[in-house]
Amino acid sequence: MASGGLSEAGESGRDEAVHGGVTLVDAHVHLYKAFDLQVALDAATRNFAREAVNRHGSDPFVGVLLLADPTGEGRFSELKAFSGSRDSAGVDPMAGWRLRATTEDAALIAERRDGNAIIVVIAGRQIATGEGLEVLALFTRRQFPDGMAFFNTVDLVMHAGAMAVVPWGFGKWLGRRGRLVRRMMIQAEPADVFFADSGARPVFCPRSPLLRDAERLGAGVMAGSDPFPFAWEVDRIGSYGISFPGMLSLVEPIAGLRELFRDAMGTSRRYGTLQGPYRFLRNQVGIRI
């Protein structure tokens, strides 16, 4: 694959060929204020490593967290600010991790100090439309207004140079809203708008037939953990997503991911587990209270 695709990069920034390995992408991540950022990265490492061992024969891996910060949240900027910083007591709040910038403003590399994990963290936003649907704007630090019409929101994201993703939500792809999503699938070019399954979907809820329609129409279908804003949900980060064979370049990870999503979705595989009934009910009650 071309530069920016599947090749490893050392700490110095030079490319080093790596045979084998896997790239694991959680395409719908919220780093809520209830989440300790170091705990979140550690949880993602455990989930990515479990997938690499169980499904990919203990291959080395690069994990990718595609953030979707809701309005009012800015955890990507916090992570960037933590690089080399210390609190008032002189303690490094990210002591277990080394954080470094890339040539792409919306991408950050997090490396475990013990050398056991590399996670690429990429900025993005979650936008609530006037109809109650969600649109993710990935690969960007730009802010977008909530409350616009669904089709206008997708157009705005695309014109901003971000990647537009429409994620499944419990009850949101039914009735009139479901018809809007299907119309988007039919009208949009397959490479322009992506759709996503969610790890917040409970095990007793079947995968939406609209996702099968998207695949049939040639649109890219992703998956992400989509955690709820409760402290106990931090352990789900990295637990649901898609995997690609090979290791993502750390030099220009956003360029590499764009290439993967454009050219290699056919080689991807959905991985992970859905919510059990108890956790699903706990989250639904919690979000309403």
Secondary structure, DSSP 8 states (H G I E B T S, - for coil): --TTSS-EE-TTS-EE---S-EEEEEEEE---TTS-HHHHHHHHHHHHHHHHHHHHTT--EEEEEEE-B-TT--HHHHHHHHTT---TTS--TTTTEEEEE-SSTTEEEEEETTSS-EEEEE-EEEEE-TTS-EEEEES------SS--HHHHHHHHHHTT-EEEEE--TTTTSHHHHHHHHHHHHHS-TTTEEEEEETTSBTTS---HHHHHHHHTT--EEEE----SSGGGGGGTTSEEEEEES---SSSHHHHHHHHHHH-GGG-EEEE--B-HHHHHHHHHHHH-
